Amino acid sequence: MVFRALIERDANVNACGGYYNYTLQAAATNGNEIIVKTLLEHSAEVNAQGGEYGNALQAASRNGQEAILNVLLEHGANVNAQGGFYSNALQAAAANGRETIVTILPERSAYVDASGGEYGTALQAAQGCGHDKIIQLLKLQERFKLTV
């Protein structure tokens, strides 16, 4: 495997460039959990910013990569990091109909009402993309936040 050979030869896992900007974001986007774990074991920066999705957590959230999302969170990924097309991981998940991810992120302290990106907020993303179940989930999270 080319990837393994590069790692064994101490390739810079944080080198940037290209569409995803960082190897970790590309691996998170494509759902390769083994590569994500290997990169993190070799000191890949879990919160590196840049590329189409802003960071690896946003990429995993956009594509519904729950296992990778959990690995990234275990390694200290910032659930509220801003940047990229959707601005944050919750908006990326909401815009793409990822119900499980929309449930997990607020449980991990993601700001439900954070704004920015293509749609404004996660709720606006869900509304704009017609994801009724996610609209309900986000409204429930907003109500819960107000009563805690």
DSSP file (Angstrom, degrees, kcal/mol; ACC not computed):
  #  RESIDUE AA STRUCTURE BP1 BP2  ACC     N-H-->O    O-->H-N    N-H-->O    O-->H-N    TCO  KAPPA ALPHA  PHI   PSI    X-CA   Y-CA   Z-CA
    1    1 A M     >        0   0    0      0, 0.0     4,-1.9     0, 0.0     5,-0.1   0.000 360.0 360.0 360.0 129.4    0.0    0.0    0.0
    2    2 A V  H  >  +     0   0    0      1,-0.2     4,-2.3     2,-0.2     5,-0.2   0.895 360.0  55.6 -62.1 -42.4    1.4    3.4   -1.1
    3    3 A F  H  > S+     0   0    0      1,-0.2     4,-2.4     2,-0.2    -1,-0.2   0.936 108.0  47.8 -57.0 -48.8    0.0    5.1    2.0
    4    4 A R  H  > S+     0   0    0      1,-0.2     4,-2.7     2,-0.2    -1,-0.2   0.896 110.3  52.7 -60.6 -41.7    1.7    2.8    4.4
    5    5 A A  H  X S+     0   0    0     -4,-1.9     4,-1.1     1,-0.2    -1,-0.2   0.900 109.8  48.5 -62.5 -40.9    5.0    3.1    2.5
    6    6 A L  H  <>S+     0   0    0     -4,-2.3     5,-2.3     2,-0.2     3,-0.3   0.915 111.9  48.7 -65.2 -43.0    4.8    6.9    2.8
    7    7 A I  H ><5S+     0   0    0     -4,-2.4     3,-1.9     1,-0.2    -2,-0.2   0.925 109.3  52.6 -62.1 -44.6    4.0    6.8    6.5
    8    8 A E  H 3<5S+     0   0    0     -4,-2.7    -1,-0.2     1,-0.3    -2,-0.2   0.755 107.5  52.8 -64.3 -23.5    6.9    4.4    7.1
    9    9 A R  T 3<5S-     0   0    0     -4,-1.1    -1,-0.3    -3,-0.3    -2,-0.2   0.143 121.9-108.2 -97.8  18.9    9.2    6.9    5.3
   10   10 A D  T < 5 -     0   0    0     -3,-1.9    -3,-0.2     1,-0.1    -2,-0.1   0.858  47.6-174.3  60.1  41.9    8.0    9.7    7.6
   11   11 A A      < -     0   0    0     -5,-2.3     2,-0.9     1,-0.1    -1,-0.1  -0.344  38.9 -98.5 -59.9 148.1    6.0   11.6    5.1
   12   12 A N    >   -     0   0    0      1,-0.2     3,-1.4     2,-0.1    -1,-0.1  -0.612  35.0-167.1 -73.9 106.4    4.6   14.9    6.5
   13   13 A V  T 3  S+     0   0    0     -2,-0.9    11,-0.4    29,-0.3    10,-0.4   0.610  85.9  52.8 -72.8 -10.6    1.1   14.0    7.5
   14   14 A N  T 3  S+     0   0    0     30,-0.1    -1,-0.3     8,-0.1    -2,-0.1   0.238  75.2 129.8-108.3  12.2    0.3   17.7    7.9
   15   15 A A    <   -     0   0    0     -3,-1.4     8,-0.6     1,-0.1     2,-0.3  -0.396  47.4-146.7 -62.5 143.9    1.4   18.8    4.5
   16   16 A C  B     +A   22   0A   0      6,-0.1     6,-0.2     7,-0.1     2,-0.2  -0.854  39.0  96.0-122.1 155.6   -1.3   20.9    2.8
   17   17 A G        +     0   0    0      4,-1.4     4,-0.5    -2,-0.3     3,-0.3  -0.689  47.4  54.2 149.3 160.7   -2.5   21.5   -0.7
   18   18 A G  S    S-     0   0    0     -2,-0.2     3,-0.2     1,-0.2    -1,-0.2  -0.234  99.8 -39.8  84.9-174.5   -5.1   20.4   -3.1
   19   19 A Y  S    S+     0   0    0      1,-0.2    33,-1.7    32,-0.1    -1,-0.2   0.862 141.5  32.1 -57.3 -44.6   -8.9   20.2   -2.8
   20   20 A Y  S    S-     0   0    0     -3,-0.3     2,-1.6    31,-0.2    -1,-0.2   0.598  91.4-148.3 -92.5 -12.4   -9.1   19.0    0.7
   21   21 A N  S    S+     0   0    0     -4,-0.5    -4,-1.4    -3,-0.2     2,-0.4  -0.114  74.4  50.7  73.9 -38.7   -5.9   20.8    1.8
   22   22 A Y  B  > S-A   16   0A   0     -2,-1.6     4,-1.8    -6,-0.2     3,-0.2  -0.974  77.3-131.2-132.2 145.6   -5.0   18.1    4.4
   23   23 A T  H  > S+     0   0    0     -8,-0.6     4,-2.6   -10,-0.4     5,-0.2   0.868 108.4  57.6 -60.0 -38.4   -4.7   14.3    4.1
   24   24 A L  H  > S+     0   0    0    -11,-0.4     4,-2.5     1,-0.2    -1,-0.2   0.901 105.7  49.4 -62.4 -40.7   -6.8   13.9    7.3
   25   25 A Q  H  > S+     0   0    0      2,-0.2     4,-2.4     1,-0.2    -1,-0.2   0.902 111.1  49.8 -65.1 -39.8   -9.7   15.8    5.7
   26   26 A A  H  X S+     0   0    0     -4,-1.8     4,-2.0     2,-0.2    -2,-0.2   0.925 112.6  46.8 -63.7 -44.3   -9.5   13.7    2.5
   27   27 A A  H  X>S+     0   0    0     -4,-2.6     5,-2.0     1,-0.2     4,-0.6   0.890 113.0  49.2 -65.6 -39.3   -9.5   10.5    4.5
   28   28 A A  H ><5S+     0   0    0     -4,-2.5     3,-0.6    -5,-0.2    -1,-0.2   0.890 110.6  51.2 -66.4 -39.1  -12.4   11.7    6.7
   29   29 A T  H 3<5S+     0   0    0     -4,-2.4    -2,-0.2     1,-0.2    -1,-0.2   0.901 112.9  44.8 -62.3 -42.4  -14.4   12.6    3.6
   30   30 A N  H 3<5S-     0   0    0     -4,-2.0    -1,-0.2    -5,-0.2    -2,-0.2   0.461 110.5-119.5 -88.6  -1.5  -13.8    9.3    1.9
   31   31 A G  T <<5 +     0   0    0     -4,-0.6     2,-1.2    -3,-0.6    -3,-0.2   0.766  56.4 152.0  76.6  26.3  -14.6    7.3    5.0
   32   32 A N     >< +     0   0    0     -5,-2.0     4,-2.3     1,-0.2    -1,-0.2  -0.725  16.6 178.2 -95.1  92.9  -11.3    5.4    5.5
   33   33 A E  H  > S+     0   0    0     -2,-1.2     4,-2.7     1,-0.2     5,-0.2   0.857  77.4  54.9 -63.9 -37.9  -11.2    4.8    9.2
   34   34 A I  H  > S+     0   0    0      1,-0.2     4,-2.4     2,-0.2    -1,-0.2   0.924 110.9  45.0 -63.0 -43.7   -7.9    3.0    9.1
   35   35 A I  H  > S+     0   0    0      2,-0.2     4,-2.8     1,-0.2    -2,-0.2   0.909 112.2  52.3 -67.6 -40.5   -6.2    5.8    7.3
   36   36 A V  H  X S+     0   0    0     -4,-2.3     4,-2.3     2,-0.2    -2,-0.2   0.947 112.5  45.0 -58.5 -49.0   -7.7    8.4    9.7
   37   37 A K  H  X S+     0   0    0     -4,-2.7     4,-2.4     1,-0.2    -2,-0.2   0.906 113.3  50.4 -62.4 -41.8   -6.5    6.5   12.7
   38   38 A T  H  X S+     0   0    0     -4,-2.4     4,-1.2    -5,-0.2    -1,-0.2   0.921 110.3  49.6 -63.7 -44.0   -3.0    6.0   11.2
   39   39 A L  H  <>S+     0   0    0     -4,-2.8     5,-2.3     1,-0.2     3,-0.4   0.919 112.1  47.8 -60.6 -43.6   -2.7    9.7   10.4
   40   40 A L  H ><5S+     0   0    0     -4,-2.3     3,-1.5     1,-0.2    -1,-0.2   0.878 108.1  55.1 -66.1 -37.2   -3.8   10.6   13.9
   41   41 A E  H 3<5S+     0   0    0     -4,-2.4    -1,-0.2     1,-0.3    -2,-0.2   0.765 107.5  52.0 -64.0 -24.8   -1.3    8.1   15.4
   42   42 A H  T 3<5S-     0   0    0     -4,-1.2   -29,-0.3    -3,-0.4    -1,-0.3  -0.035 129.8 -93.8-104.5  29.4    1.4    9.9   13.3
   43   43 A S  T < 5 +     0   0    0     -3,-1.5    -3,-0.2     1,-0.2     2,-0.2   0.740  59.2 171.7  72.0  29.4    0.5   13.3   14.7
   44   44 A A      < -     0   0    0     -5,-2.3     2,-0.7    -8,-0.1    -1,-0.2  -0.497  43.9-109.6 -64.2 138.8   -1.9   14.6   12.1
   45   45 A E    >   -     0   0    0      1,-0.2     3,-1.5    -2,-0.2    -1,-0.1  -0.624  26.6-159.3 -75.6 110.4   -3.5   17.9   13.3
   46   46 A V  T 3  S+     0   0    0     -2,-0.7    10,-0.4     1,-0.3    11,-0.4   0.761  89.8  42.6 -65.0 -26.3   -7.1   17.0   14.1
   47   47 A N  T 3  S+     0   0    0     30,-0.1    -1,-0.3     8,-0.1    -2,-0.1   0.124  77.8 148.0-108.1  20.4   -8.2   20.6   13.9
   48   48 A A    <   -     0   0    0     -3,-1.5     8,-0.4     1,-0.1     2,-0.3  -0.321  38.7-140.7 -57.8 135.2   -6.3   21.7   10.8
   49   49 A Q        +     0   0    0      6,-0.1     2,-0.2   -28,-0.1     6,-0.2  -0.779  49.4  61.1-105.0 143.1   -8.2   24.3    8.9
   50   50 A G        +     0   0    0      4,-2.1     3,-0.2    -2,-0.3     4,-0.2  -0.692  51.6  78.4 135.8 175.8   -8.6   24.7    5.2
   51   51 A G  S >  S-     0   0    0     -2,-0.2     3,-1.0     1,-0.2   -31,-0.2  -0.101  94.2 -47.4  80.6 179.1   -9.9   22.9    2.1
   52   52 A E  T 3  S+     0   0    0    -33,-1.7    33,-2.3     1,-0.3    -1,-0.2   0.847 137.9  34.4 -55.2 -41.8  -13.5   22.4    0.8
   53   53 A Y  T 3  S-     0   0    0     31,-0.2     2,-1.2    -3,-0.2    -1,-0.3   0.333 101.7-123.9-104.2   7.7  -15.0   21.4    4.1
   54   54 A G  S <  S+     0   0    0     -3,-1.0    -4,-2.1    -4,-0.2     2,-0.3  -0.169  79.8   1.4  85.4 -45.9  -12.9   23.5    6.5
   55   55 A N  S  > S-     0   0    0     -2,-1.2     4,-1.9    -6,-0.2     5,-0.1  -0.968  80.7 -93.0-164.7 171.4  -11.7   20.6    8.6
   56   56 A A  H  > S+     0   0    0     -8,-0.4     4,-2.6   -10,-0.4     5,-0.2   0.860 119.4  54.6 -65.0 -37.3  -11.8   16.8    9.0
   57   57 A L  H  > S+     0   0    0    -11,-0.4     4,-2.4     1,-0.2    -1,-0.2   0.911 108.7  48.2 -65.1 -41.5  -14.8   16.8   11.4
   58   58 A Q  H  > S+     0   0    0      2,-0.2     4,-2.5     1,-0.2    -1,-0.2   0.896 111.5  51.0 -64.4 -39.4  -16.9   18.9    9.0
   59   59 A A  H  X S+     0   0    0     -4,-1.9     4,-1.6     2,-0.2    -2,-0.2   0.928 111.9  46.0 -63.7 -45.7  -15.9   16.5    6.1
   60   60 A A  H  <>S+     0   0    0     -4,-2.6     5,-2.8     1,-0.2     4,-0.4   0.898 113.8  49.9 -63.7 -39.9  -16.9   13.5    8.2
   61   61 A S  H ><5S+     0   0    0     -4,-2.4     3,-1.1     1,-0.2    -2,-0.2   0.907 107.5  53.2 -65.9 -43.0  -20.2   15.1    9.2
   62   62 A R  H 3<5S+     0   0    0     -4,-2.5    -1,-0.2     1,-0.2    -2,-0.2   0.870 115.1  40.8 -59.8 -38.1  -21.1   16.1    5.7
   63   63 A N  T 3<5S-     0   0    0     -4,-1.6    -1,-0.2    -5,-0.2    -2,-0.2   0.330 112.0-114.7 -97.8   6.7  -20.7   12.5    4.5
   64   64 A G  T < 5 +     0   0    0     -3,-1.1     2,-1.7    -4,-0.4    -3,-0.2   0.813  54.8 161.0  69.0  30.2  -22.3   10.8    7.5
   65   65 A Q     >< +     0   0    0     -5,-2.8     4,-2.7     1,-0.2    -1,-0.2  -0.575   6.2 170.0 -86.2  78.0  -19.1    9.1    8.6
   66   66 A E  H  > S+     0   0    0     -2,-1.7     4,-2.4     1,-0.2    -1,-0.2   0.890  72.7  50.2 -60.8 -44.7  -20.2    8.4   12.1
   67   67 A A  H  > S+     0   0    0      1,-0.2     4,-1.9     2,-0.2    -1,-0.2   0.914 114.5  45.0 -61.6 -42.4  -17.3    6.1   13.0
   68   68 A I  H  > S+     0   0    0      2,-0.2     4,-2.9     1,-0.2     5,-0.2   0.896 109.2  56.3 -68.9 -40.1  -14.8    8.6   11.8
   69   69 A L  H  X S+     0   0    0     -4,-2.7     4,-2.5     1,-0.2    -2,-0.2   0.931 108.9  47.5 -54.5 -46.7  -16.6   11.4   13.5
   70   70 A N  H  X S+     0   0    0     -4,-2.4     4,-2.4     2,-0.2    -1,-0.2   0.883 110.7  51.0 -65.3 -38.9  -16.2    9.5   16.8
   71   71 A V  H  X S+     0   0    0     -4,-1.9     4,-1.3     2,-0.2    -2,-0.2   0.938 111.8  47.6 -62.1 -46.5  -12.5    8.9   16.2
   72   72 A L  H  <>S+     0   0    0     -4,-2.9     5,-2.2     1,-0.2     3,-0.3   0.907 112.0  49.3 -62.2 -42.4  -11.9   12.6   15.5
   73   73 A L  H ><5S+     0   0    0     -4,-2.5     3,-1.7     1,-0.2    -1,-0.2   0.896 107.3  55.0 -64.5 -39.4  -13.9   13.6   18.6
   74   74 A E  H 3<5S+     0   0    0     -4,-2.4    -1,-0.2     1,-0.3    -2,-0.2   0.789 107.2  52.3 -61.8 -27.1  -11.9   11.2   20.7
   75   75 A H  T 3<5S-     0   0    0     -4,-1.3    -1,-0.3    -3,-0.3   -29,-0.2   0.216 130.2 -92.7 -96.3  13.8   -8.7   12.9   19.4
   76   76 A G  T < 5 +     0   0    0     -3,-1.7    -3,-0.2     1,-0.2    -2,-0.1   0.699  58.1 174.1  91.2  20.6   -9.9   16.3   20.4
   77   77 A A      < -     0   0    0     -5,-2.2     2,-0.7    -8,-0.1    -1,-0.2  -0.370  36.9-118.1 -60.7 139.1  -11.6   17.7   17.3
   78   78 A N    >   -     0   0    0      1,-0.2     3,-1.6   -32,-0.1    -1,-0.1  -0.711  19.1-159.3 -82.3 111.0  -13.3   21.0   17.9
   79   79 A V  T 3  S+     0   0    0     -2,-0.7    10,-0.4     1,-0.3    11,-0.4   0.686  91.4  46.8 -66.1 -17.0  -17.1   20.5   17.3
   80   80 A N  T 3  S+     0   0    0     30,-0.1    -1,-0.3     8,-0.1    -2,-0.0   0.206  76.8 139.2-111.1  14.9  -17.5   24.3   16.9
   81   81 A A    <   -     0   0    0     -3,-1.6     8,-0.4     1,-0.1     2,-0.3  -0.354  43.0-142.2 -60.6 139.0  -14.6   25.0   14.5
   82   82 A Q        +     0   0    0      6,-0.1     6,-0.2   -28,-0.1     2,-0.2  -0.766  46.0  78.6-105.5 148.9  -15.6   27.4   11.8
   83   83 A G  B  >  +B   87   0B   0      4,-1.1     4,-0.6    -2,-0.3     3,-0.2  -0.624  49.9  59.0 140.3 165.6  -14.6   27.4    8.1
   84   84 A G  T  4 S-     0   0    0    -30,-0.2     3,-0.4    -2,-0.2   -31,-0.2  -0.127  98.3 -42.2  79.0-176.1  -15.2   25.8    4.8
   85   85 A F  T  4 S+     0   0    0    -33,-2.3    33,-1.9     1,-0.2    -1,-0.2   0.865 140.6  31.7 -56.9 -44.7  -18.4   25.6    2.7
   86   86 A Y  T  4 S-     0   0    0     31,-0.3     2,-0.9    -3,-0.2    -1,-0.2   0.554  95.6-137.0 -94.8  -9.1  -20.8   24.8    5.5
   87   87 A S  B  < S+B   83   0B   0     -4,-0.6    -4,-1.1    -3,-0.4     2,-0.3  -0.136  76.3  24.9  78.8 -38.0  -18.9   26.8    8.2
   88   88 A N  S  > S-     0   0    0     -2,-0.9     4,-2.0    -6,-0.2     5,-0.1  -0.982  80.8-108.2-153.3 164.4  -19.3   24.1   10.9
   89   89 A A  H  > S+     0   0    0    -10,-0.4     4,-2.3    -8,-0.4     5,-0.2   0.858 114.0  54.2 -63.6 -38.3  -19.9   20.3   11.3
   90   90 A L  H  > S+     0   0    0    -11,-0.4     4,-2.6     1,-0.2    -1,-0.2   0.915 109.3  47.3 -66.0 -42.0  -23.5   20.6   12.4
   91   91 A Q  H  > S+     0   0    0      2,-0.2     4,-2.6     1,-0.2    -1,-0.2   0.897 110.6  53.3 -64.9 -38.9  -24.5   22.7    9.4
   92   92 A A  H  X S+     0   0    0     -4,-2.0     4,-1.0     1,-0.2    -2,-0.2   0.920 112.8  43.6 -61.2 -44.0  -22.7   20.2    7.1
   93   93 A A  H  <>S+     0   0    0     -4,-2.3     5,-2.6     2,-0.2     3,-0.3   0.912 114.4  49.7 -67.6 -42.6  -24.6   17.3    8.7
   94   94 A A  H ><5S+     0   0    0     -4,-2.6     3,-1.2     1,-0.2    -2,-0.2   0.905 109.1  51.2 -64.6 -42.6  -28.0   19.1    8.6
   95   95 A A  H 3<5S+     0   0    0     -4,-2.6    -1,-0.2     1,-0.2    -2,-0.2   0.768 114.1  45.1 -66.0 -25.4  -27.7   20.2    5.0
   96   96 A N  T 3<5S-     0   0    0     -4,-1.0    -1,-0.2    -3,-0.3    -2,-0.2   0.243 114.0-110.5-108.4  12.6  -26.9   16.6    3.9
   97   97 A G  T < 5 +     0   0    0     -3,-1.2     2,-1.3    -4,-0.2    -3,-0.2   0.800  58.2 156.9  71.7  30.5  -29.6   14.8    5.9
   98   98 A R     >< +     0   0    0     -5,-2.6     4,-2.4     1,-0.2     5,-0.2  -0.648  11.6 175.0 -93.7  82.0  -27.3   13.1    8.4
   99   99 A E  H  > S+     0   0    0     -2,-1.3     4,-1.5     1,-0.2    -1,-0.2   0.878  75.0  50.4 -57.9 -45.6  -29.7   12.5   11.3
  100  100 A T  H  > S+     0   0    0      1,-0.2     4,-2.3     2,-0.2    -1,-0.2   0.918 112.5  47.0 -62.4 -43.0  -27.3   10.5   13.5
  101  101 A I  H  > S+     0   0    0      1,-0.2     4,-2.6     2,-0.2    -1,-0.2   0.892 108.5  55.4 -65.4 -40.1  -24.6   13.1   13.2
  102  102 A V  H  < S+     0   0    0     -4,-2.4    -1,-0.2     1,-0.2    -2,-0.2   0.798 111.4  45.9 -63.5 -28.0  -27.1   15.9   13.9
  103  103 A T  H  X S+     0   0    0     -4,-1.5     4,-0.9    -3,-0.2    -2,-0.2   0.886 114.0  47.4 -78.6 -41.9  -28.0   14.1   17.2
  104  104 A I  H  X S+     0   0    0     -4,-2.3     4,-1.0     1,-0.2     3,-0.3   0.925 103.4  59.1 -68.1 -47.0  -24.4   13.4   18.2
  105  105 A L  H ><>S+     0   0    0     -4,-2.6     5,-2.2     1,-0.3     3,-0.9   0.886 104.7  46.9 -59.8 -46.2  -22.8   16.8   17.7
  106  106 A P  H >45S+     0   0    0      0, 0.0     3,-1.7     0, 0.0    -1,-0.3   0.859 107.9  58.4 -63.8 -30.9  -25.1   18.8   20.1
  107  107 A E  H 3<5S+     0   0    0     -4,-0.9    -2,-0.2    -3,-0.3    -3,-0.1   0.765 105.7  50.9 -64.2 -23.4  -24.5   16.1   22.7
  108  108 A R  T <<5S-     0   0    0     -4,-1.0    -1,-0.3    -3,-0.9   -29,-0.2   0.076 132.7 -93.5-101.7  21.4  -20.8   16.9   22.3
  109  109 A S  T < 5 +     0   0    0     -3,-1.7     2,-0.2     1,-0.2    -2,-0.1   0.673  66.2 162.7  78.9  22.5  -21.5   20.6   22.8
  110  110 A A      < -     0   0    0     -5,-2.2     2,-0.7    -6,-0.2    -1,-0.2  -0.519  47.1-111.8 -68.0 139.4  -21.9   21.8   19.2
  111  111 A Y    >   -     0   0    0     -2,-0.2     3,-1.1     1,-0.2   -21,-0.1  -0.640  24.8-161.2 -75.0 114.3  -23.6   25.2   19.1
  112  112 A V  T 3  S+     0   0    0     -2,-0.7    10,-0.5     1,-0.2    11,-0.4   0.825  89.9  44.4 -66.2 -32.1  -27.0   24.6   17.5
  113  113 A D  T 3  S+     0   0    0      8,-0.1    -1,-0.2     9,-0.1    -2,-0.1   0.214  79.1 136.8-101.3  15.7  -27.5   28.2   16.6
  114  114 A A    <   -     0   0    0     -3,-1.1     8,-0.5     1,-0.1     2,-0.3  -0.350  41.1-150.0 -61.2 141.2  -24.0   28.9   15.2
  115  115 A S        +     0   0    0      6,-0.1     2,-0.3   -28,-0.1     6,-0.2  -0.811  41.3  74.0-119.4 158.8  -24.1   30.9   12.0
  116  116 A G  B  >  +C  120   0C   0      4,-2.0     4,-1.3    -2,-0.3     3,-0.4  -0.809  52.3  71.8 137.3-175.8  -22.1   31.2    8.9
  117  117 A G  T  4 S-     0   0    0     -2,-0.3   -31,-0.3     1,-0.2    -1,-0.1  -0.104 100.1 -35.4  71.0-167.0  -21.4   29.2    5.8
  118  118 A E  T  4 S+     0   0    0    -33,-1.9    -1,-0.2     1,-0.2   -32,-0.1   0.811 138.1  27.5 -62.0 -36.2  -23.7   28.5    2.8
  119  119 A Y  T  4 S-     0   0    0     -3,-0.4     2,-0.8   -33,-0.2    -1,-0.2   0.600  96.0-124.2-109.6 -14.0  -27.0   28.4    4.7
  120  120 A G  B  < S+C  116   0C   0     -4,-1.3    -4,-2.0   -34,-0.1     2,-0.3  -0.653  81.4  12.4 104.2 -76.4  -26.5   30.5    7.8
  121  121 A T  S  > S-     0   0    0     -2,-0.8     4,-2.1    -6,-0.2    -6,-0.1  -0.820  79.5-105.8-128.1 169.7  -27.4   28.0   10.6
  122  122 A A  H  > S+     0   0    0    -10,-0.5     4,-2.5    -8,-0.5     5,-0.2   0.900 121.6  52.2 -61.9 -40.3  -27.9   24.3   10.8
  123  123 A L  H  > S+     0   0    0    -11,-0.4     4,-2.5     1,-0.2    -1,-0.2   0.922 109.6  48.2 -63.1 -44.0  -31.7   24.8   11.0
  124  124 A Q  H  > S+     0   0    0      2,-0.2     4,-2.7     1,-0.2    -1,-0.2   0.859 110.6  53.0 -64.2 -34.7  -31.7   27.0    7.9
  125  125 A A  H  X S+     0   0    0     -4,-2.1     4,-1.6     2,-0.2    -2,-0.2   0.932 110.3  46.5 -64.6 -45.8  -29.6   24.3    6.1
  126  126 A A  H  X>S+     0   0    0     -4,-2.5     5,-2.6     2,-0.2     4,-0.6   0.909 115.1  47.1 -63.5 -41.9  -32.1   21.6    7.0
  127  127 A Q  H ><5S+     0   0    0     -4,-2.5     3,-0.9     1,-0.2    -2,-0.2   0.932 111.9  49.6 -64.9 -45.7  -35.0   23.8    6.0
  128  128 A G  H 3<5S+     0   0    0     -4,-2.7    -1,-0.2     1,-0.2    -2,-0.2   0.770 115.9  43.0 -65.4 -26.5  -33.4   24.8    2.7
  129  129 A C  H 3<5S-     0   0    0     -4,-1.6    -1,-0.2    -5,-0.2    -2,-0.2   0.404 112.5-116.3-102.3   1.1  -32.6   21.2    1.8
  130  130 A G  T <<5 +     0   0    0     -3,-0.9     2,-1.1    -4,-0.6    -3,-0.2   0.839  58.4 151.9  73.3  34.6  -36.0   19.8    2.9
  131  131 A H     >< +     0   0    0     -5,-2.6     4,-2.0     1,-0.2     3,-0.2  -0.714  14.9 175.7-100.4  84.4  -34.8   17.6    5.8
  132  132 A D  H  > S+     0   0    0     -2,-1.1     4,-2.1     1,-0.2    -1,-0.2   0.859  75.8  52.9 -59.6 -41.8  -37.9   17.6    8.0
  133  133 A K  H  > S+     0   0    0      1,-0.2     4,-2.3     2,-0.2    -1,-0.2   0.894 110.4  48.6 -63.1 -39.6  -36.6   15.1   10.5
  134  134 A I  H  > S+     0   0    0     -3,-0.2     4,-2.8     2,-0.2     5,-0.2   0.871 106.5  56.4 -69.5 -36.0  -33.5   17.1   11.1
  135  135 A I  H  X S+     0   0    0     -4,-2.0     4,-2.3     2,-0.2    -2,-0.2   0.937 109.7  46.5 -57.3 -46.5  -35.6   20.3   11.4
  136  136 A Q  H  X S+     0   0    0     -4,-2.1     4,-2.2     2,-0.2    -2,-0.2   0.917 111.9  50.5 -62.0 -44.7  -37.4   18.5   14.3
  137  137 A L  H  X S+     0   0    0     -4,-2.3     4,-2.1     1,-0.2    -2,-0.2   0.915 112.4  46.4 -60.8 -44.3  -34.2   17.3   15.9
  138  138 A L  H  X S+     0   0    0     -4,-2.8     4,-2.5     2,-0.2    -1,-0.2   0.889 111.0  50.9 -68.8 -39.0  -32.6   20.8   15.8
  139  139 A K  H  X S+     0   0    0     -4,-2.3     4,-2.3    -5,-0.2    -1,-0.2   0.894 110.1  51.2 -64.6 -38.2  -35.7   22.5   17.2
  140  140 A L  H  X S+     0   0    0     -4,-2.2     4,-2.5     2,-0.2    -2,-0.2   0.914 110.1  49.4 -62.7 -42.9  -35.8   20.0   20.0
  141  141 A Q  H  X S+     0   0    0     -4,-2.1     4,-2.5     2,-0.2    -2,-0.2   0.895 109.9  51.2 -63.2 -40.7  -32.1   20.7   20.7
  142  142 A E  H  X S+     0   0    0     -4,-2.5     4,-1.8     2,-0.2    -2,-0.2   0.918 111.5  47.3 -63.2 -43.1  -32.8   24.5   20.7
  143  143 A R  H  X S+     0   0    0     -4,-2.3     4,-1.2     2,-0.2    -2,-0.2   0.910 111.9  50.3 -64.2 -41.7  -35.6   24.0   23.2
  144  144 A F  H >X S+     0   0    0     -4,-2.5     4,-1.0     1,-0.2     3,-0.5   0.910 108.3  53.0 -62.0 -42.8  -33.5   21.8   25.4
  145  145 A K  H 3< S+     0   0    0     -4,-2.5     3,-0.4     1,-0.2    -1,-0.2   0.875 107.5  52.0 -60.5 -38.5  -30.7   24.3   25.4
  146  146 A L  H 3< S+     0   0    0     -4,-1.8    -1,-0.2     1,-0.2    -2,-0.2   0.753 112.0  45.5 -72.1 -23.5  -33.1   27.0   26.5
  147  147 A T  H <<        0   0    0     -4,-1.2    -1,-0.2    -3,-0.5    -2,-0.2   0.556 360.0 360.0 -97.5  -7.9  -34.4   25.0   29.5
  148  148 A V     <        0   0    0     -4,-1.0    -1,-0.2    -3,-0.4    -2,-0.1   0.474 360.0 360.0 -83.2 360.0  -31.1   23.7   30.8
